[in-house]
Amino acid sequence: MLDEYSLLYWLDFGTLLGAIREGRRLAWEFEFDLGMFKQDYDPRSDLWLDFKKLGYVVQKSEWNIKLMKYSEIIVIKK
């Protein structure tokens, strides 16, 4: 989907480590970490809505974008 929007992006953090070291997502990682240039990130883009329609939570931090499936999120209540 990211390619369809012609965005430059890369795997980041644990997602990148898993791809390089294991050739897949790390077993204990429940999100996908993506890097993208700040000027290319538009939170109003239909791309992020498309991810949400597929059941993903999209979180933007200062350093990256995390994509997590609702079905894989673990909630710990105190």
C-alpha positions as CSV (number, residue, x, y, z in Angstrom):
1,M,0.0,0.0,0.0
2,L,2.8,2.4,0.7
3,D,4.2,1.9,-2.8
4,E,0.7,2.8,-4.2
5,Y,1.0,6.2,-2.6
6,S,4.6,6.7,-4.0
7,L,6.1,7.2,-0.5
8,L,9.7,6.7,0.3
9,Y,9.8,4.5,3.5
10,W,12.1,2.0,5.2
11,L,11.9,-0.7,7.8
12,D,13.1,0.6,11.2
13,F,14.0,-0.6,14.7
14,G,12.9,-4.2,15.5
15,T,11.2,-4.7,12.2
16,L,14.5,-4.0,10.4
17,L,16.4,-6.2,12.8
18,G,14.0,-9.1,12.2
19,A,14.2,-8.6,8.4
20,I,18.0,-8.6,8.4
21,R,18.7,-11.2,11.1
22,E,15.7,-13.6,10.7
23,G,14.3,-12.9,7.3
24,R,10.9,-12.3,9.0
25,R,9.2,-10.4,11.8
26,L,10.8,-11.2,15.2
27,A,8.6,-13.5,17.3
28,W,8.2,-11.1,20.1
29,E,7.5,-8.0,17.9
30,F,3.8,-7.2,17.5
31,E,4.1,-4.1,15.4
32,F,5.8,-3.0,12.2
33,D,8.2,0.0,12.5
34,L,8.5,2.2,9.5
35,G,10.7,5.2,8.9
36,M,9.7,8.0,6.6
37,F,10.9,11.5,5.9
38,K,8.9,14.1,8.0
39,Q,7.9,16.1,4.9
40,D,6.3,13.0,3.4
41,Y,4.1,12.1,6.3
42,D,0.6,13.5,6.1
43,P,-1.7,12.2,8.9
44,R,-4.7,13.2,6.8
45,S,-3.7,10.9,3.9
46,D,-6.1,8.2,2.9
47,L,-3.2,5.7,3.3
48,W,-3.5,5.7,7.1
49,L,-7.3,5.4,6.9
50,D,-6.8,2.4,4.6
51,F,-4.5,0.8,7.2
52,K,-7.1,1.4,9.9
53,K,-9.8,-0.2,7.7
54,L,-7.6,-3.3,7.6
55,G,-7.6,-3.4,11.4
56,Y,-4.3,-1.6,12.1
57,V,-3.6,1.0,14.7
58,V,-1.3,3.7,13.4
59,Q,0.9,5.5,15.9
60,K,3.2,8.3,14.8
61,S,6.1,9.1,17.2
62,E,8.9,11.5,16.9
63,W,11.1,8.8,15.4
64,N,8.9,6.4,13.4
65,I,5.5,5.1,12.5
66,K,4.2,1.9,14.2
67,L,1.5,-0.3,12.6
68,M,-0.1,-2.7,14.9
69,K,-3.0,-5.1,14.3
70,Y,-5.9,-4.7,16.7
71,S,-6.0,-8.4,17.1
72,E,-2.4,-8.6,18.3
73,I,-2.5,-5.8,20.9
74,I,-2.1,-7.0,24.5
75,V,-3.8,-4.8,27.1
76,I,-2.5,-5.0,30.6
77,K,-4.8,-3.6,33.2
78,K,-3.5,-2.4,36.6
